[in-house]
Amino acid sequence: MKMKTKIVFILLALMVVFASGCMEQKKEIVIDKPGNVSSYEFEIFQNESSNQTLANTTTYYLLENDTKVQVVHIVVNTSKLEIYPPDILGGSSEESPIQNFVQLVGPANETEANPKTFEKLSSKTNTSDINYTLTQEVIQGVKVINLELKEPVTGFIAYTLENSGEQSFAFVKHDSEFVRVVLPEGYVTGNRVFGIARPEPSSVTYDEKGRQTLLWIPSKTGDQEETIQVKYYTQSAPLLFSAAIIVLLFGVGLVLLHYSRSKKKLEAVRGILDLEKEYEKKQRKRK
């Protein structure tokens, strides 16, 4: 009995060790060539406080083709980023989960976090030469890409992720940062029939290109994580849907009108037939 207990205990211990090893296993991501700086927008977003300071901010630029999303971080004195791809629930492991990686940064101890500094960084044409490592791991079915920089930096970090190809986007928000989602031109969210953002964003505005921009701000709940989902649709979708409903109702009205007229004609014909039958009966009686 004791021997069996020992064997069971050893097997359980091996299972725990094996599971822990799988959970913590990391895969290094190697990017062969520098990303294309000109493919990104580097907006200088300032928070809404009275002193308009720069803070850690992530902006997701959703593209019209739905298959990719561009991500731009404003980082202030940061040496590590956790990146959650849109397929966070799948936990799959592609060969190139992150593409077109760009960094326009400077060492934090030499770079002042103000709009002027970020404006200079945004005008650079070549990516910064700061050493970094990218690793990917799957923990309890959730994929995480870890970006670790050689030293704390301040500036912009940008990359491109694969998206689902549907007009729906989900991501994990760290409660300690500002998060923005910029929808493609001609697309909006907020209609409960066609799609909304959950949880509700702190503000909804339009940028100079007419794109709807959603903002979530940090709260006082600490460094918690929250899943945000945005379902969006073409701006004309509600109008087209309303037009389709009107056309459908008009068609139903025509059918009902035709039915009503046909019914009256049938009733009129039936009345004539009834009169003829009565007339024939009277003629027979006379004979």
N, C-alpha and C positions, 0 to 999 in steps of 0.2 A: 504493500500500500504506500509506503514511504517512497519507494523507487518511482511509482507512477506519479506521485505528487511532485517529485523533483523533475521528472520529464515534462509534465504539464507546465511547471513553473519556468523551466528553461525555454520551452516553446513559446510561451507568452512573452518572455523577455526578448527572445529573438524577433518576434513579431513587432514589438514596440520599437526595438532598435532599427529594424528594417523600415518601418513606417516613418520613423523620425528622419532616417536618412533620405527617404523619398521626398518628404516634405521640404527638406532643407537643400535638396540637390539644386545646383545652379548651373546654367549653361551660358557661356560667354558669347556675346553678340559682337561680331567683327564687322566693321563698316570699312569697305575697301577704299572709298574715295570721299573727299569732302562734299558736303551738300551744296546746293545752288542757292546762294543768298538771295538772289533776285526773285525767287519764287514765293517769298514770304512777305507778309505785311508786318512791319514792326511799329505798332502803335504805342505811344507813350501814355499809358493809362494811369491816372492819378486817383487815389481814393477820394471819397466824398467828405472827408473831414475838413475842418476849417483851414488847416495848414496845407492841404492838398499834397501830401507826401506820396512818394512811390513805395509800394509794398509788393510782396510776393503775389503775383497775379498769373493765372493761366487763362489764355483765350483760345477757344476752339473755333476754327473757321470751317463751317460745313460747306462742302462743295456741291454744285448742282448735280454732278453725276452720281452722288451718294456713295461711291465706292471708296473714297478716301476722305480723311479729315486732317487738316493742318493744325498743328498745335504750337503756340508761341508762349513761352514763359517769360515773365519779367521776374528775375531773381535778384534778391538783395542779400549779400553776405551768405550765400548758400553753397554747400559742397555736395549735397545729395538730393536727388529727386526720385520719387516713386511714380512710375508711369503705369497706368491701368489701361490697356487697350480696350476698344469698344466691345470685344468679345469676351469680357471678363468672366462670364458664367461658363464659357465653353472650356477654358483651360487648355486650348490647343497650343501647339508649339510650331509655328512656321519657321522657315529658314531665315526670313527677313521680316520680323514683326515690326521693325522700326526703319524708316527710310528717310533719305535726304536730311541727314542730321547736320544742323548748323549751330554754331555758338559765336555770338558777338559779345564777348565778355572781357572783363579785366579783373586782376586780383582785387579782392574786396578791400584789402588794406591800402590799395593805391587808387581806388575808384570811388568817387563820391556819388551817392545815389540821388541824383537830381535830374530834372528834365534836360538840362543842357548836356550832361554826360550821355544820357540815353539817346539824345538826338545825334550826337557824334557817332555813337556806336551803330545806330540804325543806318548811317550813311556809308558804312564800311562795305566793301565789295568782296572781301575774303574772310573766311571763318577764322576765329581766333585760335592761336596755337597753345591751348591749355590741355594737358594730358587728362584723359578720362577713361573709365571702363564702363561697359554696358553688360549687365548680366540679366538673364531671365530665369524665373523660377515659378513653379505652380504650387501654391499652398492651399490645400483643401479645395481644390478645383478652381481656384482663382489665380489668374495669371498676373504676375507683377514683373515689370522691367525696372531694374535699379540702375540709375545713372550716378556714378560716384566720380567726383572731380578731384584732381590732385590737391587742390586748395580751395578755400571759400572764394566765390566769385560774385560779381555784380554785373548785370547786363541782360542780354536776351539769349534764350536757348529755344531752338525750333526744330521740329521734326514732323514727319508725316506718318499716319497710321492707316491701316486698312479699316474700312467701315462695312456695315452690313449690306449696303446696296439698297436699303429701304429708307423711307423718309421718317426714320426714327433713330435717335442717338442716345446712348446711355453711357455714363461715366461715373467715376468715384471722385467726390470732392473732399479734400481735406478741409476741416473746419477752420484752419488757421490761415487760409488764403482767400483772395478774391478770385471768383471764377466768372468768365464771360463766355457766351456762346453767340457767335455771329452767324445768322442764317444766310443762305444764298440769296442773291437778288431775286425779287419776285416771290419769295416764300415768307410765310408768317406762321405763328402759332397762337393759341389762345381760344380757339373755338372748340367747345366741348364735343361737338359732333365729329370734327375733323382731326383734332389733336390739341393737346395742351402740354405744358411743362410741369413736371412734378419733381420736388415741391415747387410751389409758386415762387418765381424769381423776385428778388428785392426791387428790381426796376426793369422796365422795358422801354427802350429808346430806339431811335433810328440814326444811323451814322450818315456821313455826308454822301455816301453812295446809295442811300435809301434802304440799306439793309437793316432788318430788325435785329436788335442786340439785346440779349438777356444778361442780367447781372445778379449773382448771388454774393452776398458779403459775409465775412466771418462773424460769428456770434461769440458769446461769452461762455460757450459750453466746453471750451478746451479744444485739444487737437483730435477731434473725433472725425470719423469718415461717414459720408452719406452718399447714397446712390441717387443720381439725378437722371431723369429721363425726359427727353424733349421729342415730341412728335410734331412734325410741321407739314405744311401743305402749300400749294400754290395760292397766291393771293386771290386769284380769280375763282378758286374752287367753290366757295360758298355761293358766289353769284351764279356760276354755272349750274350748281346743284339746285338753287332756287328757280332758275330758268327751266331746268328739266322738270321740276315739280309742277311749275305753271303749265308747261306744255302737256305733261301727263294729265293734269286736272282738266285742261282744255279738251284733250282727247276723250277723257271719260265723259265730259259734258256733252260732246258731240254724239257719242255713242248713246247716252241717255236720251238726248233730244231725238235722235233717229228712232230709238226704241219707242219713245212716246208717240211720235208721229205715225210710226208703223202700227202701233197698237190702236190708235184712233181710226186709221184707215181700215184695219181689220174689223173693228167694232162697227164702222159705218157699213162695210160689206155684209157683215153678219146681220145688221138691222135690215138691209135691203132684202136679204135672203129670207129673213123671218117674215117680212111683209108679203113677199111673193108666195110663201107657204100659206099664209093666212088667206091670201086672195084665192089660191087654188082650192083651199078647203071650202070657202064660200061658194065658189063656182060649182063644186061637186054637190053641195047641199041643194042648190037651186035646181040642179038636174034631177 
